[in-house]
Amino acid sequence: RGEEDRETLNSRGNYAILLRRTGEYAKAKKIYEQNLEIARRTLGPENSLTIMQLNNMGSVLFSMGEYAEAQRVFERVLEIREQLYGPNHRESLGTANNLGNLLRLLGDFVRAERLLRRVHEAFRGEFGNEHPETLRSASNLALLLSDMGELREARILTQETLAGLENRFGQDHPSP
């Protein structure tokens, strides 16, 4: 099968995720760079596997503190995913969430709020109030609202999120 095989790209990508989670960002970034080069050449720039590798590259750049580059990558991935799947597809929403969290960190609250509200509303409409994706998006939105000084709304959303987690998983279960 070789290094250009989809399964090989997936396996290397999974290994890079593990490296990122253990703080080995430079190693993860190198793998994503290699995977991206191979995927673009063999599968094309808008193939779902290529886009997944690019999104993961954005995540490692974010983790490394390379925020401007991470923003550029997430914006490109979001543009492609919205064209391919639509704005409310789970893949598009995941990237919108990543970009929204990054923009929150950068202090671009207006754009972050637009994205994080969109993500939360879409997940709530699709899955209901107690689905893990809905709860995670509510938590992200609450953090942004807190940063913006919208403490009343942030508090209400945080309380609703906590209640949803407890209803779904029980009080003694670690959150997802």
N, C-alpha and C positions, 0 to 999 in steps of 0.2 A: 504493500500500500504506500508506504513512504511518507515523507514529511509534508507532502501537499494534500494528503487525504483528509477528508472532512473529519473523520474520527480522530486523526492525529491532531488536527487543529483544535477540536473540542477538548481533547485530553490535555494538550498544552495550555489551553485557555483556562481549564479547571485548575491546573497546577498554579497558574499565575494568580488566580483568585485566592488560593490558599496562601501563596507568598504574600499577597497584599494584606490578607487578614492577619498574618503573623508579623507584619511590619517590614517585610523585605521588598520594599517598593521598587528599588532600582532593578532587582532581578525580575520582578513582575513586569515592569515597564519594558524591559528588553524582550521578554517573551511576547508581549502584546505587539511590539514593533515588528518582530519577525512574523507573527501570525497575520498582522495586517498586510504586510508586504505580500505574503503568499496568498492570502484570501483575495486581495484586490486583483492580483495577477491571474489567479486560477478561477475565481468565482465571479469576479466583477465588483465594482464599488458599491452597488446597491443590493447585493445579496444579503439575506438575513444574517448569515454567519459573519460576514464582513462587518455589518453594522453592529452586531453584538460585540465583536472584538474592539471596534472603535468606541462603543459605549463603555466597555470595561477599561479601555485606555483612559477615557475621561475620568473614571473613578479612581484610578491609580494616580493620575495627575492631581486630582483633588486631594487625595491622601498625602501626596508629597508636598502640598502647599503651592503647586504650580497653577494658581487659580485662573489666571488669564488664559492659559492654554486649555485648561479643563473647561472653562466657559465656552471657548471657541469650539471645542470638540462636542460638548453637550448640545450646543446650538445647532451644529451640523447634523448630529444624530437625530435630534428632534425634528428638524426640517425634513430629513429623509423618511423617518418613520411616519410622520404625519402625511406625507405624500403617498407612501406605500399602503398604510393601514388606516389612516384617518386619525383625528385628534383624540378620540376617546378609546382607542385600542389600548390594551394593557401595556404593550411595549412602548407606545407613545407616552402614556401616562407615567410609566417608570422613569423615562428620560426627563419628562417635564418635572417630575418630583426631584430628580437629581439636580437639574438646573435651578429649580426654585430654591433648594437648600443652599446651593452655592451662592446664588444671588443674595440670599438672606445673610450669609456670612460676609459678603462683600458690601452689605449695606444698601443694596438696590432693592429697597422694600416694595416699591410700586410694582416692579416686574415680578418679584418673588411672590407677592400676594396674589397677583393675577394667576400665576401658574399654580401655586399651592391650593388656592380656592378651586380652581378648575379640576385639579387632580382629586381633591376631596369630594367635590360634588359628583364627579363621574363615578368614583368608587362607591359612594353612598347610594347613588341611583342604580348602579349595577348589582351591588352585593348586599346592600342594607347596612344598617348602623353598626352591627357587631362583627363584621367580617374583619380579619386581621389587616387587610389592605386599607380598609376604611379607617380603622383605628390608628394605623400607622400614619396615614395622611392627615388625620385630625391632630395627632400629636405634633407633626411637623408644622401644620398651620398654627397651632397654639404657640409654639416656640417663636414663630415669626411675629404673631400678634403681640406677644410679650415684649419682644425686641422693639416693636413699634410703639410701645407704651399703651397699647389697647388691652389693659390688664383685665378689665371686666370680661370682655369677650374671650380672652385667653383662658381665664379661670373657668368660665362656663364650659368651654370646649375641653379643657383638661379634665374637669370633673365628669363630663359625659364620656370621655375616652376611658377614664379609670373605671367608671361604672360598666361600660361595655366590655372591658377586659375581664372584670370580675364576673359579669354575667356569662360570658363565653367560656372562661377558663377556670373560674373559681378564685377565691381570695388567696389561696396558697400557691397558685401556679405562677411561675415566672412569666413575664410578658413575652409575647412572640418577637 
